[in-house]
Amino acid sequence: MNPNDVIDAYVIDVMRRLPAGERNEIGVELRGLLAEMLAGRADNEGRAADDAMVLALLRGFGTPAEVAARYRPPGLTLIPPEQTRGFTLLALIGLLLQWALSLPHVFDGRLSLAGWWLGPGLGAFWWPGFMIMFTLLAAWLRQRGWFKPRWRPGSVDPERINRGALAFGLGWFVIGVAVVVSLPWLVPHLPGALPRVLALDPDFLRVRAWPVLPLWAGSFALLAMVLVQGRWSPLARKLEIVSSAAFVALLVWWIAGGRMFLATPTDQAARGILALIAIYIVLDLAVRLHRRRTRIRLPAPTR
């Protein structure tokens, strides 16, 4: 690893925990400070900076969360500022997911709206309370020096891929697609009650199921291209974003467009699973887009 690249990875980890308007100014300042400290340590030891030296310097300087806290006003907080957004988002997702799974009982007449609110509606608030209690426990343990994280440099070249892992994933991708595509022909031959439980709605197969095939084919072609190149290109990243958005749109259409399975319990379970998959894709896409925005932008040299 290049010591300067490791410093950049560390500084970017710090910048992600700072307000957007202050990130670049603090990042440039911190990068220069760490580079000077590393050069001074190398001079003192009479040797060129290497991986062990830069990691020892950065770990002694503090974790990215600790360094980011130095640039914030002091005070006692239950949730560190850099974790507030993630905590709020996770709490809301858990709450809304429980409501989404229980509200259908109101629409099918099994529960009145008042009965739902006094039962599953209010009961869903156990999730934020559960998160707060674990946050308190984690803060108490950190205060006593337990489980203190040690910073490790992330991928210095995040666009480079592990060819073996990607090839293995593509193999399972093909197997999974083959199994799903063959379901309409396999289900009638399954034993017992499975054909009735897993029977797909003919209208779903005719109208809404087929667009997944070109999306799968496009995703496979994109990943195969990345496998051959050995890294993600800017064009491949843009195509990946488009593909993820298209999959989310298709899943929303499947969930909202009508029945997928003839059996009601199977259909409701499938909607819940697809909703979770869509939420995961959206969150993963948001995280990747946010990480792409965090870069060190050096000021233009003055003449």
N, C-alpha and C positions, 0 to 999 in steps of 0.2 A: 504493500500500500504506500502511496505517496503521502508523507506527513501533512502536506498542505491540504490534500483531499480529505484526510481524516479530520483536520481542523474545520474544514468547510461543512462536513457532515455534522459535527458537533454544534457549530454555530447555527446551522439550519434547524437542528432540534431545539435550540434555545429560542430562535425566532418564532417557531410555531406556537410558543407559549406566551407570546407578547401581543399587545394590541396591533392591529394591522398598520396603523399610521406611524408606529414607532419602530417597526421591525427592521427596515433596511438600515436606518441610521445606527441603531444599536448593533446590528449584525456587522456592519463595516467596522465600527469601533472595536467590537469584541474580537473580530478576526485579526485586526492589526495588533491588538494587545497580545493575543495568544501566539501569533507568529513571532513577535519580539521576545516573549518569554521562552519560546522554544529555541530561538537562536541564541539567547543568553545561556540557556542550559547546555546547549551543544558546545558553546565556547568554553564554559566552565569545565565540562568533561573532556574537552579536547578531541571530540569525534563528531562525525556527522549525525544528524538526527535520524533515528530509525523508528520502527513501529513501537517498540517497547518504551522508548523515551517519550513519544508523543502521547501514548495512552497513559503513562504515569503522570504526565503533566495535566492532562484533561481530567483524570480521575481525582487528582489532588485539587484541581480547581473547583470541582463540584459537579453534581448531576445537572443536566440541562434544566430540570425543574427548579433546582436550588439557585442556579445562576439567573434564571428568569425572575425569580422572586426578589432578587437584589435590585432589580430595576422597577419594582412595584412599591407603592407606599406600604410601610409596615402596618401590621394589625393582625388580630386573631380572626381567622376565618374557618368556618366548618368545612367548606369545599374550596380548595385552591382555585384561584381565578381561571387558570388555564384548563381546569376540569369542569367548570360550571356549564359550559355549552353541552359537552358530552353527557354530563349527568342529567341535565334537563331533557335532552333528546331521548335518552334511554328511558327515563321515567315516563315521558309522554307516549312513547311507542308501546311500552308494556301496558299502560292504562288503556290506550285506544285499541290495542289488540284484544284485550279481555272484553271490552265493550262490543267490538265487532263480532266476537264469537258468541256473545250472549244476547245481543239485540235481535237476531232472527227469531228468538222465542216470543218476542213481542209481536212481530209481524205475522207469525203463523197462529197467534191466538193462545199459545200455551201460558203466556204471562201478560198481565196488564202492564201499562207503562209505569204506574205507581209501584206495582209489585217488583218490576225489574229494577227501578231506581233504589228501592229500599233493600233489595237483595244484591244481585250481581253488580248493579251500577255503583252503589257506594262501596260494595265489597272489593271492587277492583283497586281501591286506593291502598290496599295492603302493600302493593308493589312499591310505590314511592317511600312508604314507611320502612319497608324492608331494606331499601337502598340506603336510606338515611342511617339506620342502625349499623349497617356494615361500614358506612363511611365514618361514623363515630369510632367504631372499633379499629379501623385502619389508621385513623389519625392518632388514636391513643397508642397503638403499637409503634408507629413511626416516631412519636415523641420520645419513646423509650429506646430508640435506636434499633428496633427489630425490623427485619425485612427491608433494610435500606437498599434501594436499587443502585446498581453499578452501571454506569453508562458504557455501552458498547457501540462502536461505530456501525451505523446501518450500512446498507449497500452503497459503496462509494460510486459505483456505476449501476444505478437502478434499472437501466435499460437492458443490461446483459441478462441472459436467461440461462437456466440450467437445462441443457438439452436433454439429458437423460430423464429428468422429472417431467419435462413437457412431453416427450415422446411417450412416456408411460401414461400420462394423463390423456393424450390423444387416443391411445389404444382403448382405454376405458370409455372414452367419449363415444367411440364407434360402437362398442358393445352396448352401451346404454341406449343409444339412439336406435340400434337394431331391435332391442327388446321392446322399446316403446312403440316403434312403428309396427311391429308384428302383433301388438296386443289385440286389435280387432279380430285377427284370425286365431290367436291362441286362446282367448277367453272362452269361446264355446266348448273347447275341449278340456277345460279344467275340471277337476273332480268336485263332487258335492254341490254346495250352494254357491261356489265361487263364480260360475257363469252369470248367475243372477245378481250377485253383489257387484261384480266388476263390469257389467254390461255398459257399454258406452252409448250415449244418445245418438241416434242416426243423424239428426240435424246438426249436432256438434261436429261429427265427423265430416259431414258434407260441406259445411259452411265455415266453421271457425278453426278446425284442427289443421288443415293443410298448410297455412302460412308458416307454421313452425319448421317445415321441411327446408324451404330456401334459407331461413334464418340459421338453422343448424348447418346447412351446407356452407353458407358464408362464414360462419364462425370457424368451422373446420379449416376452410381455405386460408383464413387469416392466421390461425395458429400454425398451420403448416408452413406458411410463408415466414413467420417469425422463427420457427424451428430451423429452417434452411439458413436464414440470415444470422441466427445466433443472438439477436438482440431486437428490441423494439425500436422501430423507426418512428419519427414524428407522424408520418402518414398512418402507420399501423396503429398508433395510439388514438388518432382521430377516428379511424374505422372501428376500433374497439368501443369507443364512447357511443358512436352511432348504433352499433350492434346491441349494446346494453340497453340503450333507450328504446330500441325497437322491441326487444324482448319484454321490457316492462309494459309497453303499450299492448303487446299481444296478451300478456297475462291479465292485465286489467280488462281487456275485451272478453277473455275467457270467463273471468269471474263475474263480470256484470252482464254478459250477453245471454245468459240463460243456463239451462241444465247441461252438464257435461256427462254425468252418469245417470242411468235410469233409476237406480236405488237412491232414495233421498239421503240416508246417512252417509253413503259413500260420496255423494255429490257434495254434501256440506263439508266433509273432511277434506276433500280435494280442494275446495275453495279456500279453506283455512291454510292448507299447505302452500298453495300458490300465492296467497297473500303474503305469507312469511318469505317466500322466495323473492317476490317483487320488492318487499321492504329491504331485504338484504342487498339486492342488486342496486337499489337507489342509494342506500347508505354507502356501499362500497364505491359507487361511482362518485358520490359527493366527497368521500375521503380522498380518492385519487385525484380529483380535480383540485381539491384544496392543497394537496401536497405539491402538485405541479406549479401552483402559484407561489410557493415559498422558495425563493432563490436569493442568492446574494448578488446584488447589483452594485458593482463598484462605480464610484463617481468618475466622470470623464476627467482625464488628466488636464491640469491647467498648464497653460503656456507661460 
